[in-house]
Amino acid sequence: MIFSIVTSSVTNPMLHHHHLSDVNRNRASKSIKIINSKNHKNPRKCECFDLYDQLVPYKKAWSWQKTIVNEKKAMIDRNQECPDTVILLQHPPVYTMGTGSTEDYLNFDIKNAPFDVYRTERGGEVTYHGPGQLVMYPIINLRNHKLDLHWYLRKLEEVVIRVLSSAFSINASRLDGLTGVWVGNKKVAAIGIRVSKWMTFHGLALNVTTDLTPFNSIVPCGIRNRGVGSVKGLIEDGGHVNRDVCYDKLDDLQLLDIAHESLLKEFSEVFQLQIEKQTVFKLEC
C-alpha cells in the first residue's frame, strides 16, 4: 500500500496496513480533538501524522523525519514560523543503534542479524522496535519550549509516566542516571533523541503488546542488570496494576487503542500543544 499525506509537502513513506480499522482511527481522532480544545487557552499548534495502526519500515520513517527536520530548519533560516510535528507509528521488527553504540551489546553476528540493524544519529545504545510497540517521533523546535536537552528528556519521560498512570493505573518512574521509564526493574519505554539546531527528532518507544523475545538477542540500551517489560505483561503479572480495573479483559487491539489515545493526550498536555491531525488517505494498494 502507498499512502500520501494531505496538507504537508513531506513525502510519506511506504506503509503496511497492520491491524486497526479506519473506524477506530476516526474515533480516536475526534476524542483527542475534544480533549485538547478544552485544555489550553492559546496553545501552539502541532501537526500530527497519526499512523499508530501502521507498520512503517524503519528506514522510511527515519528518512521522513530527516526531511521534515531539514524543511523546518530552512523555514527558521528564512525567519518563518513553523509548527511542531509529531509522528506516531509502529515498525516491523528492527534493531537500531545510536551514534556511539558498540556491537558488544549485540548477542549475534551483525553480518547475520535476525532483523535489519540500523546505526542512527540518535543517542543511546541498541534497542528493538517491533509490532505492538508505539513509537512517537516529536519533531519540535526547542526555541519555542526550553533550550535544555535534559528538560526535554524528562518531559518525554513524564509523558509516558502519565500515560501508564492515567490509562492503565500502572505506577511507573524514572531511575537516577538512566534515561527511560521503568516499572520496578523493567524498562517499558526507551528514549533516544537527536537535536540539530534545537530541532528534535527520533523520540520514544513504549512497549504495549510487544513480543519481548527479540530483546533477548541484545543488551537493551546497554543495561545488563535490568529487564524489559510491556504494558500487556505488567497487566498479566498484576503486581503493578490497580486490580479494581479489569484491564486483563482487554485484547491487544484495545490496549493499543487506549495507549495511543493517551499518548497523544499526555503529549499535548505536557508540551502545551494543540494536536492537529493530518489527513491520511490511500492512493493505491
Buried (B, 14 or more C-beta within 10 A) or exposed (E): EEBBBEEBEBEBBEBEEBBBEEEBBEEBBEEBBEBBEEEEEEBBEBBBBBBBBBBBBBEBBBEBBBBBBEBBBEBBEEEEEBBBBBBBBBBBBBBBBBEEBEEEBBEBEEEEBEBBBEBBBBBBBBBBBBBBBBBBBBBBBBEBBEEEBEEBBBBBBBBBBBBBBBBBBBBBEBEEEEBBBBBBEBBBBBBBBBBEEBBBBBBBBBBBBBBBEBBEBBBBBBBEEBBBBBBBBBBEEEEBBEEEEEBEEBEBBEBBBBBBBBBBBBBBBBBBBBBEBBEBEEEEE
